[in-house]
């Protein structure tokens, strides 16, 4: 294939859902929608009622320009753009020509009335992004969480040796460690759902100057606010020619955090697989290495991690760049905005890989048991805490001398506990404790999983 970007080549089948929102054709469709809906809002206002009312057929035809926007429509606009060298103006011409064919050339003067290209663009990009997030990205994230939650529930009672600084620490459960990622992402999703993207429709420098001259008694800011709200966005209270982009940057930052959480998860899964805590399914016909036939590589988590990194680099750049512009407007932001779908596409690839990866692993109970059986030293924390409870001020140092660098076995642990000068109840509790049962309140922590 001759595609430069793997998004349009190797990974096209994994990102095709986003073409509806982030392709060039999608951008043109959204621009047509904003132009048509703006025109309809104008002529529906009392100040414009001197115009002849639209017939139902004409109204449906106008709405059909974006509802049924096709490759043919797109090619027509691109043909106009070749002459005008201006993409938004090409849309204006396209809509105007359609009005003439519908016998409503009288409405052509009101197409793009008082607007600048950025009025159309900022609304279009916000709608495109909002649509992609609501219809593709969030459902895909929830798909990951569904499988991850199921695996977490399945393994919530499987005791696991935790590692802090890569060294044996207290006992946890495999399910609890997975539930951490579910909880973190769910919090971010809740924040994303509360966000409202901002938009402006206030003319060349945000002052409604041309609007006011033409119709001095018209409340343009209120009209703009209502129109933008009808589209599902919120009005940016004050702007230059461009909408500042802060709300969009906030959304991108949320996905940076979501992707960082998933990247953290990918790393942990890679390590669990390396440690043999998880076993990967052997799929007949698949090859793990071009030279080592025995291997089953954790490719889904590795692919996810790499694409998450690319996505976040894109999001970080965009979140920083789209919020800056020279004075009232410069054109550098225009080409930047056209890349708004790149980060979401790489994110989508990652989410799909995470689902595939989670579905291909199963817990290795024997390995988890083996690790815990070999690490009675982790119970040293419990011993020194009980000694503190009994009033021993030097409890930590005392146990450190006995256990640091000197691994405990089951026998040496029991011997140590029997030598303690603590209440009988506490001693019994320590004697009954094992690396497998040193779980604290994990059941309560996971009760709402």
RODO-2510 file (C-alpha; in nm, 4 decimals, decimal comma):
residues 449
     n   res          X          Y          Z
     1     x     0,0000     0,0000     0,0000
     2     x     0,1140     0,3542    -0,0686
     3     x    -0,0247     0,5237     0,2444
     4     x     0,2289     0,7246     0,4406
     5     x     0,0440     0,6968     0,7702
     6     x    -0,0323     0,3503     0,9114
     7     x    -0,3669     0,4945     1,0235
     8     x    -0,4738     0,4942     0,6604
     9     x    -0,2946     0,1712     0,5766
    10     x    -0,2105    -0,1052     0,8222
    11     x    -0,4549     0,0126     1,0895
    12     x    -0,7344     0,1418     0,8666
    13     x    -0,9723    -0,1396     0,9610
    14     x    -0,9255    -0,0518     1,3295
    15     x    -0,9984     0,3182     1,2858
    16     x    -1,2699     0,3210     1,0185
    17     x    -1,5372     0,4220     1,2723
    18     x    -1,3673     0,7591     1,3058
    19     x    -1,3935     0,8446     0,9364
    20     x    -1,7468     0,9680     1,0056
    21     x    -1,6009     1,2322     1,2332
    22     x    -1,2418     1,3142     1,1410
    23     x    -1,2023     1,2647     0,7650
    24     x    -1,1857     1,5559     0,5216
    25     x    -1,5299     1,4556     0,3967
    26     x    -1,6602     1,4602     0,7540
    27     x    -1,5203     1,8093     0,8029
    28     x    -1,6959     1,9316     0,4891
    29     x    -2,0218     1,7685     0,5974
    30     x    -2,0086     1,9407     0,9343
    31     x    -1,9315     2,2734     0,7690
    32     x    -2,2341     2,2325     0,5419
    33     x    -2,4468     2,1442     0,8447
    34     x    -2,3419     2,4567     1,0346
    35     x    -2,3997     2,6808     0,7304
    36     x    -2,7434     2,5323     0,6626
    37     x    -2,8578     2,5356     1,0257
    38     x    -2,7317     2,8915     1,0693
    39     x    -2,9269     3,0011     0,7619
    40     x    -3,2403     2,8276     0,8900
    41     x    -3,1995     2,9880     1,2319
    42     x    -3,1636     3,3306     1,0733
    43     x    -3,4666     3,3141     0,8496
    44     x    -3,6677     3,1674     1,1341
    45     x    -3,6052     3,4780     1,3457
    46     x    -3,8624     3,7567     1,3435
    47     x    -3,6109     4,0065     1,2053
    48     x    -3,5854     3,7991     0,8868
    49     x    -3,9493     3,7083     0,8397
    50     x    -3,9864     3,9372     0,5429
    51     x    -3,8350     3,6495     0,3474
    52     x    -4,0687     3,4020     0,1851
    53     x    -4,1330     3,0997     0,4063
    54     x    -3,9625     2,7742     0,3183
    55     x    -4,1739     2,4943     0,1809
    56     x    -4,1445     2,1588     0,3538
    57     x    -3,9801     2,0172     0,0430
    58     x    -3,7171     2,2935     0,0325
    59     x    -3,6521     2,2583     0,4032
    60     x    -3,5974     1,8842     0,3688
    61     x    -3,3731     1,9402     0,0691
    62     x    -3,1575     2,1870     0,2609
    63     x    -3,1220     1,9559     0,5589
    64     x    -3,0540     1,6728     0,3186
    65     x    -2,7384     1,8530     0,2070
    66     x    -2,5693     1,7370     0,5285
    67     x    -2,7921     1,4507     0,6437
    68     x    -2,7359     1,2738     0,3123
    69     x    -2,3952     1,4250     0,2435
    70     x    -2,2194     1,1986    -0,0039
    71     x    -1,8900     1,1524    -0,1836
    72     x    -2,0503     1,3331    -0,4774
    73     x    -2,1241     1,6369    -0,2626
    74     x    -1,7708     1,6269    -0,1285
    75     x    -1,6242     1,6193    -0,4795
    76     x    -1,8409     1,9141    -0,5791
    77     x    -1,7046     2,1197    -0,2910
    78     x    -1,3458     2,0192    -0,3637
    79     x    -1,3947     2,1195    -0,7277
    80     x    -1,5101     2,4634    -0,6143
    81     x    -1,2157     2,4839    -0,3743
    82     x    -0,9736     2,4360    -0,6628
    83     x    -1,0982     2,7689    -0,7998
    84     x    -1,1388     2,9596    -0,4732
    85     x    -0,8370     2,8182    -0,2870
    86     x    -1,0508     2,8542     0,0259
    87     x    -1,2238     2,5551     0,1765
    88     x    -1,4938     2,7332     0,3776
    89     x    -1,5745     2,9673     0,0897
    90     x    -1,6176     2,6573    -0,1260
    91     x    -1,8833     2,5352     0,1179
    92     x    -2,0568     2,8740     0,1015
    93     x    -2,0616     2,8569    -0,2778
    94     x    -2,1858     2,4965    -0,2632
    95     x    -2,4796     2,5847    -0,0375
    96     x    -2,5573     2,8967    -0,2415
    97     x    -2,5685     2,7010    -0,5663
    98     x    -2,8013     2,4437    -0,4109
    99     x    -3,0338     2,7243    -0,2986
   100     x    -3,0482     2,8576    -0,6535
   101     x    -3,1352     2,5139    -0,7866
   102     x    -3,4118     2,4936    -0,5273
   103     x    -3,5510     2,8218    -0,6552
   104     x    -3,4504     3,0122    -0,3428
   105     x    -3,1767     3,2362    -0,4764
   106     x    -3,3260     3,5111    -0,2608
   107     x    -3,1704     3,3408     0,0440
   108     x    -2,8163     3,3360    -0,0948
   109     x    -2,7268     3,6750     0,0645
   110     x    -2,7954     3,5254     0,4069
   111     x    -2,5646     3,2271     0,3657
   112     x    -2,2632     3,2838     0,5945
   113     x    -2,4222     3,6147     0,6948
   114     x    -2,1858     3,8212     0,9121
   115     x    -1,9608     3,5218     0,9731
   116     x    -1,5930     3,4484     0,9347
   117     x    -1,4505     3,1087     0,8407
   118     x    -1,3489     3,0436     1,1983
   119     x    -1,7121     3,0657     1,3091
   120     x    -1,7874     2,7662     1,0900
   121     x    -1,4633     2,5823     1,1630
   122     x    -1,4627     2,6027     1,5417
   123     x    -1,8196     2,4750     1,5642
   124     x    -1,7483     2,1996     1,3132
   125     x    -1,4383     2,0744     1,4925
   126     x    -1,6136     2,0806     1,8289
   127     x    -1,9079     1,8832     1,6900
   128     x    -1,6765     1,6367     1,5161
   129     x    -1,4747     1,5791     1,8323
   130     x    -1,7813     1,5567     2,0536
   131     x    -1,9442     1,3102     1,8159
   132     x    -1,6354     1,0905     1,7963
   133     x    -1,5909     1,0889     2,1732
   134     x    -1,9559     1,0078     2,2469
   135     x    -2,0136     0,7527     1,9714
   136     x    -1,6786     0,5787     1,9289
   137     x    -1,4130     0,6597     2,1877
   138     x    -1,6115     0,6375     2,5129
   139     x    -1,7863     0,3139     2,4061
   140     x    -1,4452     0,1690     2,3204
   141     x    -1,3036     0,2704     2,6586
   142     x    -1,6064     0,1119     2,8239
   143     x    -1,5365    -0,2006     2,6212
   144     x    -1,1931    -0,2229     2,7796
   145     x    -1,3401    -0,1653     3,1248
   146     x    -1,6031    -0,4341     3,0698
   147     x    -1,3416    -0,7007     3,0012
   148     x    -1,1066    -0,5704     3,2672
   149     x    -1,3821    -0,5678     3,5293
   150     x    -1,4802    -0,9222     3,4360
   151     x    -1,1205    -1,0387     3,4761
   152     x    -1,0937    -0,8484     3,8024
   153     x    -1,4043    -1,0181     3,9427
   154     x    -1,2766    -1,3563     3,8298
   155     x    -0,9448    -1,3055     4,0107
   156     x    -1,0477    -1,0928     4,3080
   157     x    -0,9864    -1,3770     4,5540
   158     x    -0,6557    -1,4988     4,4086
   159     x    -0,3789    -1,4031     4,6490
   160     x    -0,0818    -1,2419     4,4781
   161     x     0,2611    -1,1388     4,5966
   162     x     0,2836    -0,7646     4,5427
   163     x     0,6102    -0,5992     4,4497
   164     x     0,7110    -0,2503     4,5570
   165     x     1,0382    -0,1253     4,4111
   166     x     1,0417    -0,4647     4,2414
   167     x     1,0827    -0,6370     4,5784
   168     x     0,8408    -0,8672     4,7653
   169     x     0,5876    -0,6650     4,9640
   170     x     0,2545    -0,7406     5,1302
   171     x    -0,0033    -0,9746     4,9835
   172     x    -0,2681    -0,8405     4,7502
   173     x    -0,5099    -1,0117     4,5141
   174     x    -0,4798    -1,0155     4,1390
   175     x    -0,8336    -0,8855     4,1016
   176     x    -0,7719    -0,5955     4,3368
   177     x    -0,4733    -0,4805     4,1333
   178     x    -0,6800    -0,4878     3,8153
   179     x    -0,9680    -0,3081     3,9865
   180     x    -0,7371    -0,0139     4,0544
   181     x    -0,7243     0,0607     3,6813
   182     x    -1,1014     0,0228     3,6430
   183     x    -1,1621     0,2721     3,9225
   184     x    -0,9138     0,5243     3,7853
   185     x    -1,0534     0,5212     3,4325
   186     x    -1,4151     0,5355     3,5505
   187     x    -1,3363     0,8564     3,7375
   188     x    -1,1926     1,0123     3,4232
   189     x    -1,4891     0,9013     3,2133
   190     x    -1,7224     1,0723     3,4604
   191     x    -1,5246     1,3942     3,4184
   192     x    -1,5345     1,3693     3,0386
   193     x    -1,9125     1,3266     3,0425
   194     x    -1,9492     1,6501     3,2393
   195     x    -1,7458     1,8519     2,9917
   196     x    -1,9070     2,0873     2,7440
   197     x    -1,7109     2,2055     2,4437
   198     x    -1,7291     2,5782     2,3736
   199     x    -1,7941     2,7489     2,0415
   200     x    -1,8231     3,1016     1,9058
   201     x    -2,0294     3,2596     1,6284
   202     x    -1,9328     3,6238     1,6704
   203     x    -1,7724     3,7337     1,3461
   204     x    -1,4317     3,8525     1,2340
   205     x    -1,2938     3,9599     1,5721
   206     x    -1,5588     3,8390     1,8166
   207     x    -1,7566     4,1638     1,8346
   208     x    -2,0558     4,1010     1,6036
   209     x    -1,9546     4,4222     1,4293
   210     x    -2,0934     4,3473     1,0822
   211     x    -2,4022     4,1871     1,2324
   212     x    -2,4791     4,4979     1,4369
   213     x    -2,4433     4,7363     1,1442
   214     x    -2,6859     4,5346     0,9331
   215     x    -2,9423     4,4700     1,2077
   216     x    -2,8805     4,7124     1,4968
   217     x    -3,1848     4,6012     1,6992
   218     x    -3,1017     4,2306     1,6782
   219     x    -2,9623     4,0701     1,9968
   220     x    -2,6793     3,8838     1,8241
   221     x    -2,5027     3,7480     2,1360
   222     x    -2,8285     3,5916     2,2580
   223     x    -2,9075     3,4534     1,9135
   224     x    -2,5556     3,3070     1,8957
   225     x    -2,5867     3,1514     2,2395
   226     x    -2,9156     2,9835     2,1575
   227     x    -2,7944     2,8593     1,8207
   228     x    -2,4785     2,7087     1,9671
   229     x    -2,6736     2,5460     2,2511
   230     x    -2,9145     2,3923     2,0004
   231     x    -2,6166     2,2248     1,8366
   232     x    -2,5173     2,0709     2,1712
   233     x    -2,2323     2,3074     2,2565
   234     x    -2,1907     2,6068     2,4860
   235     x    -2,1135     2,9614     2,3849
   236     x    -1,7634     3,0860     2,4454
   237     x    -1,8341     3,4018     2,6468
   238     x    -1,5716     3,6231     2,4831
   239     x    -1,3250     3,5591     2,2044
   240     x    -1,1125     3,7020     1,9257
   241     x    -1,1708     3,5745     1,5715
   242     x    -1,0963     3,2267     1,7039
   243     x    -1,2537     3,0307     1,9838
   244     x    -0,9682     3,0033     2,2377
   245     x    -0,9718     2,6228     2,2450
   246     x    -0,9430     2,5891     2,6224
   247     x    -1,2391     2,3526     2,6580
   248     x    -1,1062     2,1282     2,3838
   249     x    -0,7647     2,1297     2,5513
   250     x    -0,9320     2,0203     2,8754
   251     x    -1,0929     1,7285     2,6932
   252     x    -0,7606     1,6251     2,5404
   253     x    -0,5930     1,6428     2,8810
   254     x    -0,8584     1,4061     3,0171
   255     x    -0,7739     1,1563     2,7456
   256     x    -0,4052     1,1988     2,8194
   257     x    -0,4822     1,0839     3,1734
   258     x    -0,7040     0,7981     3,0522
   259     x    -0,4312     0,6855     2,8152
   260     x    -0,1657     0,7136     3,0850
   261     x    -0,3747     0,4870     3,3069
   262     x    -0,4105     0,2349     3,0259
   263     x    -0,0383     0,2620     2,9524
   264     x     0,0298     0,1894     3,3190
   265     x    -0,2017    -0,1108     3,2906
   266     x    -0,0231    -0,2302     2,9747
   267     x     0,3115    -0,2164     3,1532
   268     x     0,1791    -0,4126     3,4501
   269     x     0,0234    -0,6771     3,2266
   270     x     0,3517    -0,7100     3,0379
   271     x     0,5306    -0,7647     3,3702
   272     x     0,2690    -1,0108     3,4983
   273     x     0,3040    -1,2109     3,1779
   274     x     0,6835    -1,1981     3,2034
   275     x     0,6555    -1,3133     3,5639
   276     x     0,4229    -1,5982     3,4574
   277     x     0,1351    -1,4669     3,6669
   278     x    -0,0742    -1,4577     3,3517
   279     x    -0,0600    -1,7248     3,0824
   280     x    -0,1447    -1,6252     2,7258
   281     x    -0,3665    -1,8401     2,5075
   282     x    -0,1862    -2,0293     2,2337
   283     x    -0,3702    -1,9568     1,9093
   284     x    -0,3110    -2,2191     1,6406
   285     x    -0,1345    -2,0752     1,3376
   286     x     0,0020    -1,7648     1,5082
   287     x     0,3777    -1,7028     1,5215
   288     x     0,5452    -1,5393     1,8201
   289     x     0,8916    -1,4972     1,6743
   290     x     1,0520    -1,5317     1,3327
   291     x     1,3306    -1,7413     1,4868
   292     x     1,2107    -1,8681     1,8267
   293     x     0,9063    -2,0914     1,7736
   294     x     0,8290    -2,1393     2,1425
   295     x     0,7373    -1,7761     2,2106
   296     x     0,3967    -1,6215     2,2718
   297     x     0,4732    -1,2511     2,2861
   298     x     0,2489    -1,0014     2,4723
   299     x     0,2004    -0,8115     2,1466
   300     x    -0,1413    -0,6666     2,2263
   301     x    -0,0172    -0,4885     2,5368
   302     x     0,2998    -0,3792     2,3597
   303     x     0,1022    -0,2459     2,0632
   304     x    -0,1360    -0,0667     2,2977
   305     x     0,1496     0,0940     2,4882
   306     x     0,3157     0,2226     2,1719
   307     x    -0,0039     0,3655     2,0273
   308     x    -0,0964     0,5246     2,3592
   309     x     0,2387     0,7028     2,3574
   310     x     0,1787     0,8330     2,0040
   311     x    -0,1749     0,9408     2,0960
   312     x    -0,0607     1,1294     2,4019
   313     x     0,2182     1,3032     2,2147
   314     x    -0,0452     1,4243     1,9701
   315     x    -0,2874     1,5255     2,2456
   316     x    -0,0168     1,7060     2,4426
   317     x     0,0950     1,9037     2,1401
   318     x    -0,2600     1,9929     2,0357
   319     x    -0,3713     2,0887     2,3870
   320     x    -0,0797     2,3292     2,4050
   321     x    -0,0903     2,4618     2,0500
   322     x    -0,4623     2,5191     1,9922
   323     x    -0,4855     2,7556     2,2886
   324     x    -0,2369     3,0029     2,1349
   325     x    -0,2764     3,2455     1,8448
   326     x    -0,1100     3,5696     1,7341
   327     x    -0,3203     3,8713     1,8281
   328     x    -0,6748     3,8296     1,6967
   329     x    -0,5967     3,5489     1,4485
   330     x    -0,3292     3,3748     1,2442
   331     x    -0,3553     3,0782     1,0134
   332     x    -0,1093     2,8423     1,1841
   333     x    -0,3859     2,6842     1,3882
   334     x    -0,5787     2,5793     1,0796
   335     x    -0,3434     2,3002     0,9769
   336     x    -0,3020     2,1945     1,3396
   337     x    -0,6748     2,1357     1,3849
   338     x    -0,6832     1,9004     1,0887
   339     x    -0,4820     1,6556     1,3011
   340     x    -0,7377     1,6428     1,5808
   341     x    -0,8365     1,2886     1,4850
   342     x    -0,4848     1,1444     1,4922
   343     x    -0,4624     1,1058     1,8684
   344     x    -0,8097     0,9566     1,8895
   345     x    -0,7277     0,7096     1,6121
   346     x    -0,4146     0,5846     1,7892
   347     x    -0,6134     0,5704     2,1135
   348     x    -0,8812     0,3599     1,9466
   349     x    -0,6188     0,1178     1,8151
   350     x    -0,4841     0,0867     2,1697
   351     x    -0,8227     0,0227     2,3275
   352     x    -0,8967    -0,2534     2,0785
   353     x    -0,5598    -0,4127     2,1480
   354     x    -0,6209    -0,3984     2,5224
   355     x    -0,9517    -0,5816     2,4808
   356     x    -0,7808    -0,8489     2,2721
   357     x    -0,4978    -0,8776     2,5228
   358     x    -0,7259    -0,9151     2,8244
   359     x    -0,9344    -1,1807     2,6488
   360     x    -0,6223    -1,3871     2,5810
   361     x    -0,4873    -1,4201     2,9349
   362     x    -0,5730    -1,6474     3,2229
   363     x    -0,4320    -1,6457     3,5769
   364     x    -0,1593    -1,8917     3,6683
   365     x    -0,2648    -1,9993     4,0185
   366     x     0,0325    -2,2322     4,0599
   367     x     0,2816    -1,9518     3,9990
   368     x     0,1046    -1,7190     4,2417
   369     x     0,1068    -1,9907     4,5093
   370     x     0,4748    -2,0639     4,4500
   371     x     0,5762    -1,6987     4,4888
   372     x     0,3840    -1,6593     4,8132
   373     x     0,5159    -1,9858     4,9555
   374     x     0,8696    -1,8595     4,8975
   375     x     0,8165    -1,5225     5,0639
   376     x     0,7262    -1,5578     5,4305
   377     x     0,9424    -1,2511     5,4919
   378     x     0,6566    -1,0252     5,3858
   379     x     0,4911    -1,1048     5,7189
   380     x     0,7702    -0,9135     5,8972
   381     x     0,5559    -0,6029     5,8520
   382     x     0,2740    -0,7680     6,0466
   383     x     0,5106    -0,8740     6,3267
   384     x     0,6624    -0,5317     6,3780
   385     x     0,3157    -0,3686     6,3689
   386     x     0,1901    -0,6010     6,6445
   387     x     0,5021    -0,5226     6,8479
   388     x     0,4291    -0,1506     6,8073
   389     x     0,0762    -0,2159     6,9300
   390     x     0,2209    -0,3783     7,2431
   391     x     0,4283    -0,0651     7,3102
   392     x     0,7666    -0,1743     7,1745
   393     x     0,9312     0,1510     7,0579
   394     x     1,2131    -0,0331     6,8822
   395     x     0,9886    -0,2813     6,7028
   396     x     1,0931    -0,1810     6,3515
   397     x     1,4672    -0,1963     6,4151
   398     x     1,4334    -0,5205     6,6075
   399     x     1,2532    -0,6995     6,3240
   400     x     1,4765    -0,5375     6,0630
   401     x     1,7845    -0,6932     6,2228
   402     x     1,6201    -1,0340     6,2207
   403     x     1,4787    -1,0295     5,8677
   404     x     1,6530    -0,7801     5,6377
   405     x     1,8514    -0,9810     5,3844
   406     x     1,7635    -1,2999     5,5714
   407     x     1,4569    -1,4566     5,4076
   408     x     1,2099    -1,6179     5,6437
   409     x     1,0778    -1,9675     5,5900
   410     x     0,7558    -2,0966     5,7361
   411     x     0,9522    -2,2621     6,0168
   412     x     1,1666    -1,9599     6,1031
   413     x     0,8608    -1,7346     6,0905
   414     x     0,6697    -1,9508     6,3379
   415     x     0,9755    -1,9693     6,5624
   416     x     1,0073    -1,5908     6,5580
   417     x     0,6407    -1,5383     6,6415
   418     x     0,6530    -1,7855     6,9300
   419     x     0,9426    -1,5896     7,0795
   420     x     0,7481    -1,2629     7,0895
   421     x     0,6399    -1,1015     7,4139
   422     x     0,2917    -0,9988     7,3020
   423     x    -0,0659    -1,0678     7,4062
   424     x    -0,1744    -1,4249     7,3436
   425     x    -0,4556    -1,3119     7,1159
   426     x    -0,2099    -1,1235     6,8948
   427     x     0,0329    -1,4138     6,8920
   428     x    -0,2406    -1,6542     6,7804
   429     x    -0,3373    -1,4144     6,5016
   430     x     0,0253    -1,4034     6,3803
   431     x     0,0637    -1,7807     6,4044
   432     x    -0,2457    -1,8314     6,1927
   433     x    -0,1285    -1,5784     5,9364
   434     x     0,0299    -1,6935     5,6097
   435     x     0,1502    -1,5072     5,3006
   436     x    -0,1711    -1,6228     5,1309
   437     x    -0,4019    -1,4764     5,3969
   438     x    -0,2223    -1,1468     5,4655
   439     x    -0,4972    -0,9584     5,2838
   440     x    -0,6203    -0,6933     5,5236
   441     x    -0,9511    -0,5386     5,4198
   442     x    -0,9364    -0,6275     5,0512
   443     x    -1,2852    -0,7789     5,0622
   444     x    -1,4274    -0,4456     5,1793
   445     x    -1,2179    -0,2543     4,9267
   446     x    -1,3650    -0,4661     4,6469
   447     x    -1,7229    -0,4969     4,7718
   448     x    -1,8525    -0,2536     4,5063
   449     x    -1,6541    -0,4028     4,2184
***
